[in-house]
Amino acid sequence: MSAAVALTQKIRGAIPLSESMQFSIDSLSQEVIRVSAPLQPNINIHGTGFAGSIYSLAVLTGWGLCTHIMDELAMDGDLVVGKAEISYRAPVKTDLECHCQATAEQRQSFLQQFSARGKGRLALEITVGELPQAILKATFVAVARSHPT
């Protein structure tokens, strides 16, 4: 089973809304994640992407990449969204597609903070659509399950 399929299943199992949205990780690497969901279950009264679904999918995209990074770097912790702000720029008229990446420097800083203080922060920008139609800027926080004091 690929890492993308395994992480999709993990997220769908832990976050029921993602199953209803038909969330799927299309590609996943150490630095980049691409996620999609069909428009139909995420539609609004105007026949375009529902703002709540767009926001949720973008958050899940960032959370998915952070979770993958934590798994790859053996960071034993709980991950939460510390802050997130979205800008809607244009209607989403097709399937929802999100993209996010973290540089090697960002990943290393995330690990160093986590190892030194038992808490690491990773600020990410998640784009929705090709224009992009929306941009989510979010800070994800990992807190160690056990940290020596």
MISE-293050 format. One record per residue: residue number from 0; residue in three letters; x, y, z of N, C-alpha, C in turn. Coordinates in steps of 0.1 Angstrom, whole numbers. Example, Ala and Ser with C-alpha at 12.3 -4.5 7.8 and 13.67 -1.06 7.14 Angstrom:
<sites>
SITE_0_Ala_132_-57_78_123_-45_78_132_-33_78
SITE_1_Ser_128_-22_71_137_-11_71_129_0_79
</sites>
This chain:
<sites>
SITE_0_Met_9_-12_0_0_0_0_9_12_0
SITE_1_Ser_6_22_-9_14_34_-9_11_43_3
SITE_2_Ala_21_52_6_19_61_17_7_70_15
SITE_3_Ala_4_74_3_-8_82_0_-21_75_3
SITE_4_Val_-22_62_-1_-34_54_2_-35_52_17
SITE_5_Ala_-24_49_24_-25_46_38_-29_59_46
SITE_6_Leu_-23_70_42_-27_83_49_-41_87_46
SITE_7_Thr_-46_85_34_-60_87_30_-69_79_39
SITE_8_Gln_-66_66_41_-74_57_49_-74_62_64
SITE_9_Lys_-62_66_69_-60_70_82_-69_82_85
SITE_10_Ile_-68_92_76_-76_104_78_-91_102_77
SITE_11_Arg_-95_94_67_-109_90_65_-115_83_77
SITE_12_Gly_-106_74_84_-110_67_95_-111_76_108
SITE_13_Ala_-103_86_109_-102_94_121_-111_106_120
SITE_14_Ile_-114_111_108_-122_123_106_-133_120_97
SITE_15_Pro_-145_117_103_-156_113_95_-160_122_84
SITE_16_Leu_-159_135_86_-162_145_76_-155_143_63
SITE_17_Ser_-142_138_64_-134_136_52_-139_125_43
SITE_18_Glu_-146_115_49_-152_104_42_-164_110_34
SITE_19_Ser_-172_118_41_-184_124_34_-180_133_22
SITE_20_Met_-168_140_24_-163_149_14_-157_141_2
SITE_21_Gln_-154_128_4_-147_120_-5_-133_125_-7
SITE_22_Phe_-127_129_4_-113_133_4_-103_122_-1
SITE_23_Ser_-93_126_-9_-84_116_-14_-70_123_-16
SITE_24_Ile_-60_116_-12_-46_121_-14_-42_115_-28
SITE_25_Asp_-39_124_-38_-36_120_-51_-21_117_-52
SITE_26_Ser_-13_125_-45_2_123_-45_8_128_-32
SITE_27_Leu_19_121_-28_25_124_-15_40_121_-16
SITE_28_Ser_48_131_-12_62_129_-11_67_136_2
SITE_29_Gln_80_136_4_85_143_16_81_158_17
SITE_30_Glu_80_164_5_79_178_4_65_183_-1
SITE_31_Val_58_174_-8_46_179_-15_34_169_-13
SITE_32_Ile_22_175_-12_10_167_-11_0_174_-21
SITE_33_Arg_-7_165_-28_-18_169_-37_-31_161_-32
SITE_34_Val_-41_169_-30_-54_163_-25_-65_167_-33
SITE_35_Ser_-76_159_-34_-87_162_-42_-100_157_-35
SITE_36_Ala_-111_163_-40_-125_158_-36_-134_162_-47
SITE_37_Pro_-143_154_-51_-153_158_-61_-162_169_-57
SITE_38_Leu_-165_177_-67_-174_189_-65_-187_185_-59
SITE_39_Gln_-194_175_-64_-208_172_-61_-211_171_-46
SITE_40_Pro_-203_163_-38_-207_163_-24_-202_175_-16
SITE_41_Asn_-196_185_-23_-191_197_-17_-196_209_-23
SITE_42_Ile_-208_209_-28_-214_219_-36_-223_229_-27
SITE_43_Asn_-224_241_-32_-232_251_-25_-245_254_-33
SITE_44_Ile_-253_263_-29_-265_266_-36_-263_273_-49
SITE_45_His_-251_277_-52_-248_284_-65_-242_274_-75
SITE_46_Gly_-240_261_-71_-234_251_-79_-219_251_-80
SITE_47_Thr_-213_258_-70_-198_259_-70_-194_253_-56
SITE_48_Gly_-181_253_-54_-176_247_-42_-181_254_-29
SITE_49_Phe_-186_247_-20_-190_252_-7_-178_257_1
SITE_50_Ala_-179_269_6_-167_275_13_-162_266_25
SITE_51_Gly_-172_260_32_-168_252_43_-160_240_39
SITE_52_Ser_-164_234_28_-157_222_22_-143_226_17
SITE_53_Ile_-142_238_11_-129_243_6_-120_245_17
SITE_54_Tyr_-125_251_28_-116_253_40_-112_240_46
SITE_55_Ser_-122_231_48_-119_218_54_-109_210_46
SITE_56_Leu_-111_210_33_-101_202_24_-87_208_25
SITE_57_Ala_-86_221_25_-73_228_26_-67_225_39
SITE_58_Val_-74_225_50_-69_221_63_-64_207_63
SITE_59_Leu_-72_198_58_-68_184_57_-56_182_49
SITE_60_Thr_-54_190_39_-42_189_30_-30_192_39
SITE_61_Gly_-30_203_46_-19_207_54_-16_197_65
SITE_62_Trp_-27_193_72_-26_183_83_-20_170_77
SITE_63_Gly_-24_166_65_-19_154_60_-4_155_57
SITE_64_Leu_0_166_51_15_167_49_23_168_62
SITE_65_Cys_18_175_72_24_175_85_25_161_91
SITE_66_Thr_14_154_90_13_140_96_24_131_89
SITE_67_His_25_133_76_34_125_68_49_129_72
SITE_68_Ile_51_141_74_65_146_78_68_140_92
SITE_69_Met_58_141_101_60_136_114_63_121_114
SITE_70_Asp_56_113_106_58_99_104_72_96_99
SITE_71_Glu_76_104_88_89_102_82_101_105_91
SITE_72_Leu_99_115_100_109_119_109_108_113_123
SITE_73_Ala_99_103_125_97_96_137_94_106_149
SITE_74_Met_85_116_146_81_125_156_68_120_163
SITE_75_Asp_69_115_175_58_110_182_50_121_190
SITE_76_Gly_40_126_183_33_137_189_19_138_183
SITE_77_Asp_11_147_189_-2_150_185_-2_163_177
SITE_78_Leu_-9_163_166_-9_175_156_-22_182_157
SITE_79_Val_-22_195_158_-33_204_158_-31_216_149
SITE_80_Val_-42_222_145_-41_235_138_-40_246_148
SITE_81_Gly_-29_254_148_-28_265_157_-35_277_152
SITE_82_Lys_-34_280_139_-40_291_133_-42_289_119
SITE_83_Ala_-53_293_113_-56_292_99_-65_303_94
SITE_84_Glu_-61_308_82_-69_319_76_-69_317_61
SITE_85_Ile_-81_318_56_-83_315_42_-88_328_34
SITE_86_Ser_-83_329_22_-88_339_13_-94_333_1
SITE_87_Tyr_-107_336_-1_-114_330_-12_-113_341_-23
SITE_88_Arg_-108_336_-35_-105_346_-46_-114_344_-58
SITE_89_Ala_-119_332_-60_-128_330_-71_-136_317_-69
SITE_90_Pro_-148_316_-75_-156_303_-73_-148_291_-78
SITE_91_Val_-150_280_-71_-145_267_-75_-156_260_-83
SITE_92_Lys_-154_258_-96_-164_253_-105_-162_238_-109
SITE_93_Thr_-150_233_-105_-147_219_-108_-144_212_-95
SITE_94_Asp_-139_199_-96_-135_192_-84_-125_200_-76
SITE_95_Leu_-126_199_-63_-117_206_-54_-103_199_-55
SITE_96_Glu_-93_207_-57_-79_202_-57_-70_212_-49
SITE_97_Cys_-63_206_-40_-54_213_-31_-39_209_-33
SITE_98_His_-30_218_-31_-16_216_-32_-9_223_-20
SITE_99_Cys_1_216_-15_9_222_-4_23_216_-5
SITE_100_Gln_33_224_-1_46_219_0_54_225_12
SITE_101_Ala_63_217_17_72_222_28_86_220_23
SITE_102_Thr_94_230_25_108_229_21_116_220_31
SITE_103_Ala_128_216_26_137_208_35_140_217_48
SITE_104_Glu_142_230_46_145_239_57_133_239_67
SITE_105_Gln_121_240_62_109_240_70_108_227_78
SITE_106_Arg_110_216_72_109_203_78_120_202_89
SITE_107_Gln_132_206_86_143_205_96_140_214_108
SITE_108_Ser_135_226_106_132_235_117_120_230_126
SITE_109_Phe_110_224_119_99_217_126_105_206_135
SITE_110_Leu_113_198_130_119_187_138_128_192_149
SITE_111_Gln_136_203_147_145_208_157_137_214_169
SITE_112_Gln_126_222_165_118_227_176_111_216_184
SITE_113_Phe_106_206_177_99_195_184_109_188_193
SITE_114_Ser_121_185_188_131_178_196_135_185_208
SITE_115_Ala_138_198_206_143_207_217_133_211_228
SITE_116_Arg_120_214_223_110_219_233_98_210_235
SITE_117_Gly_97_199_227_85_191_228_74_197_220
SITE_118_Lys_76_207_212_66_214_205_72_220_192
SITE_119_Gly_66_217_181_71_223_168_60_229_161
SITE_120_Arg_63_240_153_54_247_145_58_246_131
SITE_121_Leu_48_244_122_51_244_108_40_253_101
SITE_122_Ala_45_264_95_36_273_88_36_269_73
SITE_123_Leu_24_267_68_22_262_54_12_271_47
SITE_124_Glu_14_271_33_4_277_25_-2_267_16
SITE_125_Ile_-15_265_16_-22_255_9_-30_263_-2
SITE_126_Thr_-28_259_-15_-36_265_-26_-47_256_-30
SITE_127_Val_-58_262_-34_-70_255_-39_-72_259_-53
SITE_128_Gly_-72_250_-63_-74_253_-77_-62_258_-83
SITE_129_Glu_-63_260_-96_-51_264_-104_-49_279_-104
SITE_130_Leu_-59_288_-101_-57_302_-102_-47_308_-92
SITE_131_Pro_-47_305_-79_-56_296_-72_-69_303_-68
SITE_132_Gln_-80_295_-67_-93_301_-63_-93_304_-48
SITE_133_Ala_-85_298_-40_-84_301_-26_-70_297_-21
SITE_134_Ile_-66_304_-10_-53_302_-4_-55_302_11
SITE_135_Leu_-51_291_17_-52_289_32_-37_290_37
SITE_136_Lys_-36_300_47_-23_301_54_-25_295_68
SITE_137_Ala_-18_285_71_-21_278_84_-8_274_91
SITE_138_Thr_-9_275_104_3_270_113_-2_258_120
SITE_139_Phe_5_247_118_2_234_125_12_232_136
SITE_140_Val_7_227_147_15_226_159_15_211_163
SITE_141_Ala_28_206_165_29_192_169_34_193_184
SITE_142_Val_28_185_193_31_184_207_35_170_210
SITE_143_Ala_47_169_216_52_156_219_43_149_229
SITE_144_Arg_42_136_227_34_128_236_42_126_249
SITE_145_Ser_55_124_248_63_124_260_76_131_256
SITE_146_His_80_140_265_91_149_263_99_149_276
SITE_147_Pro_112_146_276_120_147_288_121_161_293
SITE_148_Thr_119_163_306_119_176_312_133_179_318
</sites>
